[in-house]
Amino acid sequence: MKKENLLAEYLSELQHIMQQHQLWQLQPPPVSAFESQQPFALDTMEATEWLQWIFIPRMSALIEAEAPLPTAIAISPYLEEALKEHPHLPQLLEPIQKIEVLLTNV
């Protein structure tokens, strides 16, 4: 299976897990939240907001545009810290770690 197809599958899996655990929001954060200069928009968004409103759409846009994919990402360390008290952290990490492995194995 093509890397892009696997990535799309893992992004869909992440979205499904977020929806299943009521972490998927119907309304986006304020526009100003998207103007953050911090990694993961950590000063303006919760980790799950960043996943939903920035990470998933940007990765999906790369797939749709047939643009080059990142060759290495490390999101799980941030999520492990930001969501360390969250009961569904293991489920959220599963597709994220698949994405990290996929994009690192060029």
Sequence and secondary structure as in RCSB ss.txt:
>XXXX:A:sequence
MKKENLLAEYLSELQHIMQQHQLWQLQPPPVSAFESQQPFALDTMEATEWLQWIFIPRMSALIEAEAPLPTAIAI
SPYLEEALKEHPHLPQLLEPIQKIEVLLTNV
>XXXX:A:secstr
  HHHHHHHHHHHHHHHHHHTT   SS   GGGGG  SGGGTTTS HHHHIIIIIHHHHHHHHHTT    S    
HHHHHHHTTT TTHHHHHHHHHHHHHHHH  
